[in-house]
Amino acid sequence: IDGRQNLMTEDHRLTSESERTRLTKMGGPLRDGETRLC
């Protein structure tokens, strides 16, 4: 917009505290380097 980049989405990575919390609440196992398809 107006020649600027805008963040459209957020990466869902285990390094993200909010993503780690979300997955923990869902009861899923957390392993670094694992590929997830939801």
Residue frames as a rotation matrix with the C-alpha (Angstrom) as fourth column:
ILE 1
0.591 0.807 0.000 0.00
0.807 -0.591 0.000 0.00
0.000 0.000 -1.000 0.00
ASP 2
0.975 -0.202 -0.095 1.47
-0.205 -0.978 -0.033 3.34
-0.086 0.052 -0.995 -1.02
GLY 3
0.453 -0.846 -0.282 4.70
-0.410 0.083 -0.908 1.56
0.792 0.527 -0.309 -2.05
ARG 4
-0.256 -0.510 0.821 5.21
-0.965 0.089 -0.246 0.02
0.053 -0.855 -0.515 1.41
GLN 5
-0.571 0.042 -0.820 5.34
-0.054 0.995 0.089 -3.63
0.819 0.095 -0.565 2.37
ASN 6
0.018 0.633 0.774 2.62
-0.972 -0.170 0.162 -4.81
0.234 -0.755 0.612 4.73
LEU 7
-0.933 -0.295 0.208 2.79
-0.350 0.881 -0.320 -7.96
-0.089 -0.371 -0.924 6.84
MET 8
-0.204 0.900 -0.385 -0.13
-0.790 0.080 0.607 -10.09
0.577 0.428 0.695 5.64
THR 9
0.759 0.408 -0.508 0.37
-0.083 0.834 0.546 -13.28
0.646 -0.372 0.667 7.63
GLU 10
0.284 -0.661 0.694 2.38
-0.951 -0.106 0.289 -14.53
-0.118 -0.743 -0.659 10.57
ASP 11
-0.262 -0.450 -0.854 4.62
-0.507 0.817 -0.275 -17.59
0.821 0.361 -0.442 10.27
HIS 12
0.783 0.518 0.343 3.42
-0.587 0.435 0.683 -20.46
0.204 -0.736 0.645 12.44
ARG 13
0.051 -0.873 -0.484 6.75
-0.133 0.475 -0.870 -21.56
0.990 0.108 -0.092 13.89
LEU 14
0.552 0.123 -0.825 7.64
0.691 0.487 0.534 -23.10
0.468 -0.865 0.184 17.22
THR 15
-0.587 -0.798 -0.135 10.01
0.763 -0.489 -0.423 -20.20
0.271 -0.351 0.896 17.81
SER 16
-0.441 0.552 0.708 6.91
-0.279 -0.834 0.476 -17.99
0.853 0.012 0.522 18.10
GLU 17
-0.987 0.042 0.158 5.74
-0.147 0.192 -0.970 -17.93
-0.071 -0.980 -0.184 21.72
SER 18
-0.228 0.973 -0.028 2.10
-0.862 -0.215 -0.460 -17.50
-0.454 -0.081 0.888 20.68
GLU 19
0.195 0.262 -0.945 2.29
-0.777 0.629 0.014 -20.50
0.599 0.732 0.326 18.32
ARG 20
-0.729 -0.506 -0.462 4.00
-0.095 0.742 -0.663 -22.67
0.678 -0.439 -0.589 20.94
THR 21
-0.825 0.486 0.288 1.28
-0.395 -0.133 -0.909 -21.73
-0.403 -0.864 0.301 23.45
ARG 22
0.050 0.890 -0.454 -1.50
-0.993 -0.004 -0.117 -22.45
-0.106 0.457 0.883 20.93
LEU 23
-0.008 -0.113 -0.994 -0.13
-0.504 0.858 -0.094 -25.91
0.863 0.500 -0.064 20.11
THR 24
-0.938 -0.341 -0.064 0.45
-0.097 0.434 -0.895 -26.74
0.333 -0.834 -0.441 23.78
LYS 25
-0.521 0.820 0.238 -3.20
-0.689 -0.239 -0.684 -25.91
-0.504 -0.520 0.689 24.55
MET 26
0.294 0.611 -0.735 -4.27
-0.924 0.378 -0.055 -28.23
0.244 0.695 0.676 21.71
GLY 27
0.626 -0.076 0.776 -2.28
-0.445 0.783 0.435 -31.04
-0.641 -0.618 0.456 23.30
GLY 28
0.942 -0.288 -0.172 0.02
-0.039 0.415 -0.909 -31.58
0.333 0.863 0.380 20.33
PRO 29
0.522 -0.835 -0.175 3.62
0.708 0.309 0.635 -32.73
-0.476 -0.455 0.752 20.81
LEU 30
0.933 -0.261 -0.248 6.19
-0.333 -0.888 -0.316 -30.02
-0.137 0.378 -0.916 20.16
ARG 31
0.369 -0.858 0.358 9.39
0.652 0.513 0.558 -31.00
-0.662 0.027 0.749 18.34
ASP 32
0.256 -0.372 -0.893 11.70
-0.452 -0.862 0.230 -28.44
-0.855 0.344 -0.388 16.78
GLY 33
-0.706 -0.589 -0.393 12.26
-0.570 0.143 0.809 -28.98
-0.420 0.795 -0.437 13.05
GLU 34
-0.582 0.572 0.579 9.02
0.525 0.807 -0.270 -30.92
-0.621 0.147 -0.770 12.60
THR 35
-0.934 0.355 -0.040 6.79
-0.238 -0.534 0.812 -30.11
0.266 0.768 0.583 9.62
ARG 36
-0.606 0.794 0.049 3.11
0.271 0.265 -0.925 -29.71
-0.747 -0.548 -0.376 10.49
LEU 37
-0.867 0.491 0.088 0.16
-0.043 -0.250 0.967 -29.77
0.497 0.835 0.238 8.13
CYS 38
-0.772 0.628 -0.099 -3.11
0.136 0.011 -0.991 -28.66
-0.621 -0.778 -0.094 9.71
